[in-house]
Amino acid sequence: MLETVSTRNRIIVLGLLASSLAGCAIADDRGDSVDQEWITAVIVGSAETPDPVLVWVKQLEREGKVRDVTVMESFPVQIRLMAPQHIIDELNVAKRKLPPDPL
């Protein structure tokens, strides 16, 4: 009986280990890969009020797609941030595009 309990515990531990490893693999398969290089960039906003570029950057920050956001006092606004290159490219190409409505 002692051997049966020990075998059962091993199976439970192996099952928990496998499920936690699978969870890590799933988290790493999302769109923003963990191994992507984050670079610092300055994005120039628009002359509109409220600034759609700043609104978009704030949304991306809430989603964890940009970090270390600093809004500099200037006109138009300048935003220093860290993000993967593809996010910076999107912000530079579509500066006047508002993010999708979260509602």
C-alpha positions in Angstrom: 0.0 0.0 0.0 2.9 2.4 0.8 4.2 1.8 -2.7 0.8 2.6 -4.3 0.6 5.9 -2.5 4.1 6.8 -3.5 3.3 6.0 -7.2 0.1 8.0 -7.0 2.0 11.0 -5.6 4.6 10.7 -8.4 1.9 10.7 -11.0 0.2 13.8 -9.4 3.6 15.7 -9.3 4.4 14.8 -12.9 0.9 15.9 -14.0 1.3 19.2 -12.2 4.8 19.7 -13.7 3.6 19.0 -17.2 0.6 21.4 -16.9 2.8 24.2 -15.6 5.3 23.7 -18.4 2.5 23.7 -21.0 1.2 27.0 -19.5 4.6 28.6 -19.9 4.8 27.5 -23.5 1.3 28.9 -24.2 2.2 32.3 -22.7 5.4 32.5 -24.9 3.4 31.9 -28.1 1.5 35.2 -27.9 2.0 37.9 -30.6 4.7 39.8 -28.7 7.4 37.3 -28.2 9.4 37.4 -25.0 12.7 37.3 -26.9 11.9 40.3 -29.1 14.3 43.2 -28.5 12.8 46.3 -27.0 14.2 49.5 -28.2 13.8 53.2 -27.1 12.2 55.6 -29.6 10.6 59.0 -29.7 7.2 59.3 -31.3 5.9 62.7 -32.4 2.2 63.2 -31.8 -0.3 65.2 -33.7 -1.6 68.7 -33.3 -5.1 67.4 -32.4 -6.7 67.6 -29.0 -7.0 65.0 -27.5 -3.9 63.6 -29.3 -4.9 60.3 -31.0 -1.2 59.2 -30.9 -1.0 59.7 -27.2 -4.3 57.9 -26.7 -3.0 55.0 -28.7 0.3 54.8 -26.8 -1.6 54.8 -23.4 -3.7 52.0 -24.6 -0.7 50.0 -25.8 0.9 50.7 -22.4 -2.1 49.3 -20.6 -1.9 46.2 -22.8 1.8 45.8 -22.0 3.0 46.3 -25.6 5.0 49.5 -24.7 6.8 50.5 -21.5 8.8 53.3 -19.9 6.5 55.9 -21.5 7.5 59.5 -21.0 5.5 62.4 -22.4 7.6 65.4 -23.0 6.2 69.0 -23.0 6.3 70.1 -26.6 3.9 70.9 -29.4 3.1 68.6 -30.9 3.7 66.2 -28.0 6.7 63.9 -28.1 6.5 60.5 -26.5 9.6 58.6 -25.5 8.9 54.9 -25.0 10.3 51.4 -25.2 8.7 48.8 -27.5 9.5 46.1 -30.1 10.4 47.6 -33.5 7.1 46.5 -35.2 5.1 48.5 -32.6 7.3 51.6 -33.2 6.8 51.2 -37.0 3.0 51.0 -36.6 3.0 54.2 -34.5 5.2 56.0 -37.0 3.2 54.9 -40.0 -0.3 55.4 -38.6 0.2 58.5 -36.4 -3.3 59.8 -37.0 -5.1 56.5 -36.6 -7.1 56.1 -33.4 -7.0 52.8 -31.6 -10.1 50.6 -31.8 -12.8 51.6 -29.4 -12.4 49.3 -26.3 -16.2 49.2 -25.7 
